[in-house]
Amino acid sequence: MKHLKTTILITILSMFALTIFAQKVEDGKKFLYYERYKSANEVLDQVIAKDDKDKEAAIYYKGQALIGLEKMKEAKKLYLDNMALMPNSPLILAGVGHIELMEGKKAEARQRFETAISLSKGKDLEVLNAIGLANGNYDSKNGDAAYAVDVLKQAMETRRFKDPETMINLGNAYRKLGNGGEALRAYEQALEYDNDNARALYRIGRMYQSQGRGQENLYLRYYNDATAKDATFAPVYATLFNYYFETDVPRSAGYLEKLLQNSDDDPQACNYRASIKYAQGLFQEAIAKADECITAGGNSALAGLYKVKAFSYKRLNDTAAAKRNFNEYFTRQNPEKIEGGDYAAYAGLLVNYPNNEATVMEYTNKAISLDTLPANKASYIATIGAAYEAQKNSKMAGIYYGKLLDVKRNVSNVDIFNAGYQFYNAALYDSSNKYFAKYVEKYPEDIMGYYMLANANSIIDSTQALGLAVPYYEKTIEIALKDTTAPQAINRAVTSYKYFVGYHANTTHDKAKAMAAVEGALALMPNDPTLLSYKQAISSMPENKPAANPPANNGGAAAGNK
């Protein structure tokens, strides 16, 4: 333990010294490794000012630092200005290609990359890594991961290759391709080249975390291994801060402290401080802190601060302010950094505004398409469905509950019921029947599916001429009589018997069957006045003719009994 503390102290002192005396590209790259972009930017400025042989590389890595600081315009200007001065610089061409990829200019970016490879004769490890990084970044939707794999394999053929950075970039590219096995092999190869590489361990953890909570033991183990190797590797703390953000606020706050101790005091740190106020339920303080960060950041203020404000206002039930800040966040934020939960939260907010059904659906679909976990997709849909149900908008609630069945892995009877029942309440009986038909198919011994099919068909066939409800009410009675102690069993059986009283009295004119239905119901509710009146009416009914005062068709009478 003493040795570990000494190592940490030396590392911190060394990095402090770099901020004052660093004049090498490698020093800037070290800060990039730790995702300390502000420090990297400052160090690389010193190298560029020297105007020596390292200037080209320093410019490239400074651009990467600016990208990390979310200063895209500055990064683009840096690369383009220097490409005009050094048009044959492979590294700067790779940087320009990276920016063009982020702008969605795939063809132009590919041309830059191919030119960079050609100028460096395909043998410059730094250039090949820059291209692999730009295309294989797992956290970016842009880029060609297959191309990244090809380029990085080419990098592996360079002389005396033993570069962990290349292998980590290759692992990221394989992850982006959905090839977890090859990704793991690449990360493990990085560890063979550098056993203390915290980033490789961290990336393995991130890979397992993307597979859901079922892999929690694995990814937390790798995160712990990463910090054991290097307690100053801040990206792990950032991930754990976010991981416990909603489930264990004190633990999240603890990781935030470690994160801030090992990070630059930059705009992102200010954003984290505002975020933890939100997690602690201090919504007004979160808004105040975010405003303070926005003022300090000026034009460079992080878009995420508007997200903090939007969620805080949402929790304070100030929907107008929340909506305004969500719009500001979506306008300012790089689309690649917007998460599924952001779109889902905004969609839930829009439910409160009339005539927004199409927009709500648009943002819900965005949320679903962005998230990789079925459980999260299901949660987004269910939340919107519940919001529409609370608004008494049964049609839209039914649409979302129906959509839920397409993404949820283990669909329950409640899930199917919710979709069918909301359509029933909306008087969309054909849609209701579609879901309750699924219900009886999956749960053939459950009374609920037959009962709701009976009620809907009795309304569709209101004259009883087609007898559409008959088989479903018969099945309802059959199941109810098997266990009359089950919840609502007697009520549902009596409702079904009442249907048959009316059906046989008014449609088939079968006095015996009408009386049998009355007697069946009275056996369950012997003192029910309505049933007793039905019995009297049926008793006076001529054979094979309608009763003088026939019982009403009671189909659907108890449809609301969930």
VOGU-3710 file (C-alpha; in Angstrom, 3 decimals, decimal comma):
1> mkhlkttili> 0,000/0,000/0,000  2,893/2,341/0,836  4,463/1,597/-2,556  1,147/2,347/-4,327  0,815/5,709/-2,559  4,381/6,597/-3,503  3,737/5,651/-7,128  0,582/7,792/-7,251  2,400/10,736/-5,666  5,257/10,493/-8,157
11> tilsmfalti> 2,776/10,302/-11,064  0,855/13,354/-9,865  4,057/15,351/-9,276  5,368/14,315/-12,679  2,211/15,460/-14,411  2,272/18,715/-12,463  5,816/19,254/-13,674  4,718/18,602/-17,255  2,244/21,476/-17,106  5,167/23,830/-16,380
21> faqkvedgkk> 8,130/22,404/-18,304  6,699/20,038/-20,959  7,961/20,678/-24,433  7,568/17,290/-26,094  4,742/15,825/-28,156  4,889/12,674/-26,034  4,014/14,738/-22,975  0,905/16,057/-24,727  -0,014/12,531/-25,850  0,259/11,369/-22,239
31> flyyeryksa> -2,346/13,913/-21,213  -4,566/12,740/-24,088  -4,236/9,190/-22,746  -5,639/10,426/-19,428  -8,294/12,483/-21,290  -6,900/15,640/-19,731  -7,534/17,671/-22,842  -6,951/21,113/-21,372  -3,460/20,149/-20,170  -2,710/18,413/-23,464
41> nevldqviak> -3,716/21,544/-25,356  -1,459/23,747/-23,224  1,543/21,417/-23,534  1,176/21,074/-27,294  0,945/24,847/-27,666  4,468/25,005/-26,187  5,729/22,488/-28,733  4,105/24,337/-31,632  5,619/27,623/-30,441  9,121/26,089/-30,707
51> ddkdkeaaiy> 8,508/25,538/-34,452  10,753/22,474/-34,489  10,569/19,123/-36,226  7,747/18,014/-33,898  5,426/20,841/-34,923  3,430/18,736/-37,396  2,645/16,044/-34,827  1,944/18,681/-32,164  -0,645/20,325/-34,423  -2,368/16,995/-35,046
61> ykgqaligle> -2,572/16,108/-31,348  -3,615/19,638/-30,389  -6,559/19,187/-32,771  -7,428/15,950/-30,954  -7,304/17,824/-27,643  -9,660/20,482/-29,020  -12,046/17,736/-30,182  -11,933/16,348/-26,651  -12,774/19,799/-25,302  -15,722/19,889/-27,753
71> kmkeakklyl> -14,193/22,875/-29,546  -14,930/21,579/-33,006  -14,710/24,911/-34,823  -11,270/25,586/-33,346  -10,053/22,093/-34,242  -11,282/22,464/-37,798  -9,641/25,871/-38,204  -6,364/24,560/-36,789  -6,243/21,648/-39,225  -7,361/23,605/-42,305
81> dnmalmpnsp> -5,026/26,541/-41,644  -2,054/24,229/-41,279  -3,048/22,054/-44,238  -2,774/25,230/-46,341  0,768/25,710/-44,988  1,734/22,011/-45,092  -0,409/20,422/-47,846  1,705/17,256/-47,903  1,572/16,561/-44,177  0,030/13,077/-43,717
91> lilagvghie> -0,857/13,663/-40,045  -2,602/16,980/-40,674  -4,469/15,433/-43,633  -5,614/12,674/-41,258  -6,795/15,357/-38,831  -8,776/17,118/-41,571  -10,283/13,767/-42,547  -11,294/13,193/-38,914  -13,162/16,514/-38,850  -14,833/15,747/-42,186
101> lmegkkaear> -15,976/12,370/-40,839  -17,551/14,107/-37,866  -19,333/16,417/-40,310  -20,687/13,435/-42,236  -18,477/14,045/-45,292  -17,495/10,415/-45,769  -16,181/10,594/-49,350  -14,031/13,665/-48,692  -12,668/12,121/-45,497  -11,746/8,871/-47,242
111> qrfetaisls> -9,830/10,824/-49,872  -7,837/12,612/-47,136  -7,038/9,319/-45,441  -5,927/7,602/-48,635  -3,735/10,572/-49,541  -2,182/10,508/-46,066  -1,409/6,789/-46,405  0,079/7,316/-49,846  2,278/10,229/-48,728  3,590/8,192/-45,783
121> kgkdlevlna> 3,983/5,079/-47,995  1,666/3,145/-45,659  4,461/2,695/-43,129  3,933/5,534/-40,648  2,451/4,048/-37,458  1,296/7,455/-36,193  -0,602/8,222/-39,408  -2,212/4,789/-39,565  -3,265/5,090/-35,939  -4,788/8,516/-36,574
131> iglangnyds> -6,895/7,094/-39,402  -7,852/4,018/-37,364  -8,849/6,203/-34,421  -11,034/8,458/-36,558  -12,877/5,589/-38,239  -12,998/3,025/-35,436  -14,148/5,198/-32,540  -16,854/3,075/-30,895  -18,515/6,116/-29,348  -19,024/7,753/-32,749
141> kngdaayavd> -21,689/6,892/-35,324  -19,486/8,249/-38,107  -16,576/6,403/-39,627  -16,010/3,088/-41,362  -15,044/0,473/-38,774  -14,115/-2,139/-41,411  -11,764/0,381/-43,016  -10,296/1,117/-39,584  -9,596/-2,594/-39,065  -7,811/-2,829/-42,421
151> vlkqametrr> -5,688/0,257/-41,737  -4,790/-0,826/-38,199  -3,803/-4,293/-39,409  -1,536/-2,501/-41,850  -0,083/-0,635/-38,861  0,655/-3,962/-37,190  2,957/-4,814/-40,108  5,247/-1,876/-39,437  8,783/-2,599/-38,242  9,187/-3,954/-34,702
161> fkdpetminl> 5,498/-3,478/-33,950  4,548/-3,646/-30,279  2,164/-0,721/-29,889  -0,688/-0,981/-27,309  -2,374/2,159/-28,679  -2,867/0,497/-32,060  -4,352/-2,584/-30,425  -6,778/-0,494/-28,361  -7,873/1,354/-31,505  -8,282/-2,012/-33,225
171> gnayrklgng> -10,365/-3,312/-30,322  -12,593/-0,244/-30,555  -13,049/-0,790/-34,287  -13,996/-4,443/-33,778  -16,492/-3,373/-31,102  -17,998/-0,947/-33,571  -18,354/-3,851/-36,022  -20,112/-5,884/-33,318  -17,279/-8,429/-33,134  -16,759/-8,716/-29,385
181> gealrayeqa> -14,461/-11,727/-29,614  -11,912/-9,981/-31,840  -12,247/-6,790/-29,788  -11,358/-8,670/-26,609  -8,369/-10,303/-28,309  -7,096/-6,893/-29,456  -7,436/-5,367/-25,981  -5,673/-8,356/-24,435  -2,872/-7,988/-26,983  -2,482/-4,375/-25,859
191> leydndnara> -2,025/-5,658/-22,316  0,632/-8,078/-23,504  2,558/-5,129/-24,916  1,929/-3,026/-21,792  0,746/-4,924/-18,735  -0,013/-1,665/-16,876  -2,192/-0,158/-19,597  -5,260/1,074/-17,723  -7,000/2,149/-20,922  -7,015/-1,405/-22,297
201> lyrigrmyqs> -8,560/-2,734/-19,062  -11,044/0,134/-19,081  -12,079/-0,601/-22,673  -12,689/-4,257/-21,857  -14,901/-3,099/-18,995  -16,806/-0,753/-21,309  -17,368/-3,597/-23,745  -18,919/-5,799/-21,069  -20,950/-2,904/-19,655  -22,578/-2,354/-23,070
211> qgrgqenlyl> -24,045/-5,872/-22,736  -26,174/-4,863/-19,758  -26,275/-5,287/-15,984  -26,026/-9,033/-16,303  -22,293/-8,525/-16,874  -21,864/-6,249/-13,849  -19,375/-8,474/-12,025  -17,140/-8,559/-15,097  -17,079/-4,891/-16,010  -16,699/-3,691/-12,432
221> ryyndatakd> -13,790/-6,096/-12,039  -12,042/-4,599/-15,056  -12,692/-1,052/-13,811  -11,177/-1,978/-10,456  -8,210/-3,591/-12,217  -7,695/-0,395/-14,243  -7,575/1,836/-11,164  -5,352/-0,670/-9,382  -2,879/-0,390/-12,259  -3,166/3,400/-12,411
231> atfapvyatl> -5,151/5,250/-9,759  -4,826/8,507/-11,735  -6,711/7,179/-14,803  -9,736/9,482/-14,601  -11,957/7,984/-17,372  -12,788/5,044/-15,072  -14,013/7,421/-12,385  -16,111/9,321/-14,933  -17,801/6,087/-15,992  -18,457/4,987/-12,399
241> fnyyfetdvp> -19,750/8,457/-11,533  -22,332/8,112/-14,296  -23,000/4,440/-13,515  -24,112/5,130/-9,933  -25,635/8,523/-10,757  -29,267/7,407/-10,402  -28,923/4,359/-8,166  -26,381/5,273/-5,473  -25,811/9,004/-5,214  -23,275/8,926/-2,327
251> rsagylekll> -21,126/6,421/-4,239  -21,502/8,500/-7,402  -20,366/11,585/-5,486  -17,367/9,668/-4,171  -16,280/8,773/-7,691  -16,801/12,387/-8,714  -14,292/13,469/-6,085  -11,743/10,990/-7,455  -12,523/12,154/-10,977  -11,980/15,814/-10,111
261> qnsdddpqac> -8,757/15,014/-8,247  -7,332/13,432/-11,392  -8,781/15,737/-14,044  -8,249/19,241/-15,337  -10,427/21,974/-13,896  -12,071/22,497/-17,257  -15,662/23,009/-18,488  -16,368/19,289/-18,166  -15,481/19,391/-14,456  -17,938/22,252/-13,988
271> nyrasikyaq> -20,570/20,176/-15,778  -19,943/17,263/-13,402  -20,391/19,511/-10,370  -23,750/20,694/-11,675  -24,777/17,118/-12,475  -24,130/15,828/-8,956  -26,399/18,550/-7,561  -29,133/17,114/-9,772  -28,406/13,568/-8,577  -28,657/14,747/-4,973
281> glfqeaiaka> -32,127/16,135/-5,662  -30,934/19,729/-5,320  -32,582/20,828/-8,538  -32,515/24,580/-7,954  -28,842/24,368/-6,976  -28,150/22,280/-10,088  -29,717/24,977/-12,252  -27,765/27,711/-10,476  -24,487/25,805/-10,859  -25,180/25,119/-14,535
291> decitaggns> -25,882/28,805/-15,123  -22,622/29,657/-13,360  -20,747/27,242/-15,648  -22,470/28,636/-18,748  -21,506/32,184/-17,798  -17,894/31,152/-17,139  -17,696/29,156/-20,373  -19,188/31,828/-22,609  -19,316/30,662/-26,215  -17,415/27,517/-25,240
301> alaglykvka> -19,895/26,439/-22,535  -20,666/22,740/-22,757  -24,012/21,771/-24,253  -24,448/19,230/-21,444  -25,110/22,066/-19,005  -28,407/22,743/-20,764  -29,221/19,063/-20,317  -28,702/19,417/-16,557  -31,034/22,395/-16,554  -33,639/20,622/-18,675
311> fsykrlndta> -33,796/17,577/-16,405  -33,812/19,771/-13,290  -36,703/21,889/-14,535  -38,523/18,691/-15,505  -38,223/17,432/-11,929  -39,479/20,804/-10,685  -42,525/20,386/-12,982  -41,632/23,543/-14,883  -42,395/22,008/-18,269  -41,984/25,257/-20,218
321> aakrnfneyf> -38,457/25,852/-18,897  -37,580/22,183/-19,321  -38,767/22,215/-22,920  -36,797/25,395/-23,650  -33,571/23,925/-22,252  -34,040/20,593/-24,027  -34,342/22,490/-27,308  -31,205/24,468/-26,482  -29,355/21,257/-25,619  -30,351/19,493/-28,852
331> trqnpekieg> -29,347/22,564/-30,875  -25,919/22,894/-29,263  -24,919/19,286/-28,649  -23,034/17,134/-31,105  -25,715/14,615/-32,204  -23,298/11,769/-31,465  -23,262/12,707/-27,786  -27,047/12,778/-27,348  -28,225/9,655/-25,538  -31,392/7,645/-25,948
341> gdyaayagll> -32,540/8,698/-22,483  -32,304/12,372/-23,504  -34,690/11,894/-26,408  -36,994/9,710/-24,289  -37,188/12,329/-21,527  -38,018/15,026/-24,051  -40,677/12,828/-25,626  -42,236/12,306/-22,194  -42,283/16,055/-21,683  -44,046/16,658/-25,011
351> vnypnneatv> -46,886/14,352/-23,986  -48,074/17,274/-21,846  -48,624/19,395/-24,958  -51,652/18,733/-27,189  -51,368/17,620/-30,817  -47,761/16,502/-30,418  -48,290/12,797/-31,060  -46,126/12,710/-34,193  -43,257/14,569/-32,512  -43,447/12,344/-29,436
361> meytnkaisl> -43,209/9,300/-31,689  -40,273/10,819/-33,581  -38,236/11,366/-30,422  -39,229/8,007/-28,945  -37,999/6,281/-32,101  -34,739/8,234/-31,854  -34,331/7,024/-28,274  -34,983/3,410/-29,254  -32,600/3,506/-32,219  -29,761/4,926/-30,110
371> dtlpankasy> -29,947/2,469/-27,220  -28,417/-0,978/-27,509  -30,108/-2,530/-24,472  -33,610/-4,029/-24,938  -34,436/-3,215/-21,307  -33,786/0,481/-21,906  -35,809/0,497/-25,121  -38,708/-1,138/-23,271  -38,440/1,371/-20,441  -38,636/4,338/-22,829
381> iatigaayea> -41,752/2,973/-24,527  -43,497/1,945/-21,304  -42,897/5,377/-19,770  -44,489/7,156/-22,735  -47,398/4,691/-22,719  -47,996/5,331/-19,014  -47,848/9,094/-19,611  -50,550/8,857/-22,287  -52,611/6,591/-20,044  -52,408/9,211/-17,269
391> qknskmagiy> -53,590/11,790/-19,810  -56,588/9,525/-20,630  -55,370/9,317/-24,217  -56,197/5,635/-24,548  -55,478/5,357/-28,264  -51,895/6,601/-27,926  -51,394/4,567/-24,742  -52,487/1,486/-26,686  -50,093/2,272/-29,528  -47,121/2,530/-27,155
401> ygklldvkrn> -48,060/-0,506/-25,094  -48,393/-2,413/-28,361  -44,979/-1,133/-29,473  -43,567/-2,387/-26,191  -44,341/-5,987/-27,154  -41,982/-5,686/-30,136  -38,906/-4,821/-28,044  -39,463/-6,439/-24,636  -37,728/-9,770/-24,248  -40,064/-11,414/-21,735
411> vsnvdifnag> -43,581/-10,285/-22,520  -46,039/-10,847/-19,664  -49,814/-11,146/-19,605  -49,943/-7,646/-18,102  -48,009/-6,241/-21,064  -50,455/-7,736/-23,576  -53,446/-6,746/-21,455  -52,322/-3,108/-21,260  -52,209/-2,778/-25,039  -55,555/-4,466/-25,601
421> yqfynaalyd> -57,304/-2,699/-22,747  -56,243/0,782/-23,835  -57,544/0,147/-27,341  -60,761/-1,165/-25,787  -61,144/2,052/-23,797  -60,559/3,993/-27,010  -63,414/2,044/-28,668  -60,937/0,638/-31,199  -62,263/-2,878/-30,839  -60,529/-4,476/-33,813
431> ssnkyfakyv> -57,157/-3,379/-32,393  -58,212/-4,508/-28,935  -59,199/-7,933/-30,274  -55,823/-8,322/-32,006  -54,021/-8,113/-28,673  -56,482/-10,189/-26,684  -56,266/-12,884/-29,373  -52,530/-12,924/-28,631  -53,384/-13,068/-24,956  -55,488/-16,224/-25,218
441> ekypedimgy> -52,914/-17,804/-27,521  -50,149/-17,324/-24,959  -52,319/-17,804/-21,838  -55,091/-20,248/-22,845  -56,106/-20,958/-19,246  -56,361/-17,309/-18,199  -59,906/-15,912/-18,074  -58,966/-12,329/-18,918  -58,286/-12,732/-22,638  -61,586/-14,507/-23,325
451> ymlanansii> -63,519/-12,058/-21,162  -62,198/-9,000/-23,004  -62,712/-10,623/-26,423  -66,292/-11,353/-25,357  -66,940/-7,778/-24,260  -65,463/-6,237/-27,426  -67,333/-8,617/-29,743  -70,610/-8,033/-27,927  -70,226/-4,323/-28,747  -69,183/-4,950/-32,346
461> dstqalglav> -72,145/-7,326/-32,776  -74,557/-5,150/-30,816  -77,678/-6,777/-32,323  -76,336/-10,238/-31,458  -77,252/-11,317/-34,965  -73,824/-12,868/-35,603  -73,246/-14,259/-32,129  -69,610/-13,084/-32,237  -69,298/-12,963/-28,457  -70,815/-16,404/-27,816
471> pyyektieia> -67,670/-18,610/-27,808  -65,758/-16,142/-25,655  -68,470/-15,788/-23,007  -68,808/-19,577/-22,975  -65,090/-19,923/-22,312  -65,248/-17,211/-19,641  -67,939/-19,157/-17,778  -66,007/-22,404/-18,135  -62,832/-20,965/-16,609  -64,679/-19,000/-13,899
481> lkdttapqai> -66,553/-22,071/-12,662  -63,295/-24,001/-12,259  -62,378/-21,674/-9,391  -65,044/-19,270/-8,207  -62,718/-18,048/-5,449  -60,433/-16,393/-7,993  -60,615/-12,568/-8,077  -63,593/-11,317/-10,122  -64,446/-14,888/-11,214  -68,066/-14,672/-10,019
491> nravtsykyf> -68,622/-11,187/-11,461  -67,260/-12,224/-14,865  -69,271/-15,416/-14,911  -72,467/-13,523/-14,017  -71,793/-10,920/-16,721  -71,390/-13,777/-19,215  -74,601/-15,476/-18,063  -76,463/-12,176/-18,437  -75,273/-11,959/-22,017  -76,733/-15,410/-22,708
501> vgyhantthd> -80,029/-14,493/-21,028  -80,430/-11,638/-23,508  -78,989/-13,611/-26,408  -81,375/-16,576/-26,034  -84,360/-14,404/-25,124  -83,954/-11,964/-28,028  -82,013/-13,771/-30,758  -82,471/-17,555/-30,581  -85,857/-17,287/-28,774  -84,863/-20,361/-26,801
511> kakamaaveg> -86,723/-20,084/-23,464  -85,005/-23,112/-21,939  -81,499/-21,838/-22,627  -82,404/-18,335/-21,463  -83,757/-19,806/-18,185  -80,655/-21,999/-17,814  -78,492/-18,900/-18,109  -80,558/-17,132/-15,424  -80,316/-20,132/-13,112  -76,561/-20,370/-13,680
521> alalmpndpt> -76,139/-16,743/-12,675  -78,480/-17,050/-9,663  -76,435/-19,985/-8,405  -73,586/-17,528/-8,019  -75,613/-14,461/-6,933  -78,923/-15,819/-5,571  -80,264/-12,495/-4,260  -79,369/-10,279/-7,179  -82,504/-8,229/-7,978  -81,662/-7,855/-11,665
531> llsykqaiss> -81,332/-11,606/-12,090  -84,569/-12,207/-10,238  -86,354/-9,795/-12,579  -84,829/-11,622/-15,553  -86,141/-14,912/-14,201  -89,642/-13,502/-13,949  -89,459/-12,127/-17,498  -88,201/-15,432/-18,913  -90,905/-17,362/-17,031  -93,586/-15,390/-18,869
541> mpenkpaanp> -91,876/-15,850/-22,210  -93,820/-17,950/-24,765  -92,003/-20,922/-26,225  -89,839/-19,984/-29,244  -90,910/-16,328/-29,103  -89,294/-13,199/-27,652  -90,232/-12,264/-24,107  -92,767/-9,470/-23,668  -90,194/-7,487/-21,646  -86,929/-9,110/-22,751
551> pannggaaag> -83,726/-8,690/-20,724  -81,285/-6,225/-22,210  -78,099/-7,306/-23,926  -75,538/-6,955/-21,153  -72,450/-7,679/-23,208  -69,522/-5,512/-22,228  -71,217/-4,283/-19,081  -68,274/-5,061/-16,850  -65,480/-4,346/-19,292  -63,842/-1,974/-16,875
561> nk> -63,144/-4,710/-14,328  -59,459/-5,188/-14,897
//
